[in-house]
Amino acid sequence: MKTKKRISIYIAISIIFTIIYLLFAAKPLAHEYQFIPQWKISTLTPVTKNAGDYEKMYFKLGQTAGYFTETGDITHYNTFSSKIAISDYYYSNYASDAKNLPFFDNQGKKLGTIEPAGYPFFIENQIYVFLPGGCNFAKCNNDGSLNWKSQSTIPITAFNSNENFCIVGYADGTIKVFNTNDGTCVMQNFPGGNERPVILGVAISDDGNYMASISGHNKQRFVLAKIVNNKPKIIHHKFLNEEIYSQILIKFSDNNNSVLYNYNNNIGIYNISKDTTTTIPAKNKLISIEEADSIIYALGKEKNNYTVYVIEKTNTLIGTFSFNADKAFIKTNKDYLYIGKDNSISQILVTKK
């Protein structure tokens, strides 16, 4: 009997210790991102549909372009023989002799004629025209009439714009920042620090407090400057061991706290508030960066091979996936990632479980 009692006591003690362990020592499984396919649509002679109030996103694949929604409906479809400029708001077909170009909204309604002769370039709801010769550009009003013009004798080599500021890089190493409303040049800068100081990439934060650039050959470098009283003060720079001799993508995060840039075989992410740099290996050149609530997606291309880099906003690479295509793009909206590939567009729900 005593032996049975002892065994019962030992069993009870074991159960108590097991419960205590489970309560205090066990940890829940970490949540992981899941990529769940939702739909796939063809862009080959699609049937267009009025999608009501759903936000319209543009696509451009080969010689076809148009607009689609998160419901998988293509709301407008356009084929073009030469070139097209397109954003979520506007589009315009053009050729090498671009003059008096009509432009349309995302429903196909003609909004006006672009007054300056040259090559149109839409950034969201902003209308720019690169003028013949490659040194000058113009900004138009929303009816296509000329708003303001910038003239120079030096070729433009880099260009970026947001709602308030337009930033332009030139072949001689000069960077100019313009007020988008009236075209006033509010700042001019020359990063220098290398041979042949051509500007290869530029960006300016939405709040106008920071500007970033990559410039030069031989000692090519990334420079981040804080803008104080319309004057740049360099707060970070990095010489790039591996150089790219073409235009380079630079993008500030939506909260203006980080800036992403591409250089040969790497993605650089500089965190402004923490003064830290994260380097993520990238086997191809970035052509697009898209941002969602908690994830940044970067699309790289090498010949016909595309790679999507999935980066958490802690600057941690979650993963990558690759595919082959002649033409491709990525877009984000809410918790969805959209991948355009040749003649199709796919929606993927990205959730953490």
Secondary structure, 3 states (H helix, E strand, C coil): CHHHHHHHHHHHHHHHHHHHHHHHCCCCCCCCEEEEEEEEEECCCCCCCCCCCCCCEEEEECCEEEEECCCCCEEEEEECCCEEEECCCEEEEECCCCCCEEEEECCCCEEEEECCCCEEEEECCEEEEECCCCCCEEEECCCCCEEEEECCCCCEEEEEECCCEEEEEECCCCEEEEECCCCCEEEEECCCCCEEEEEEEEEECCCCCEEEEEEEECCCEEEEEEEECCEEEEEEEEECCCCCCCCCCEEECCCCCEEEEEECCEEEEEECCCCEEEEEECCCEEEEEEECCCEEEEEEEECCEEEEEEEECCCEEEEEEEEECCCEEEEEECCEEEEEECCEEEEEEEEEC
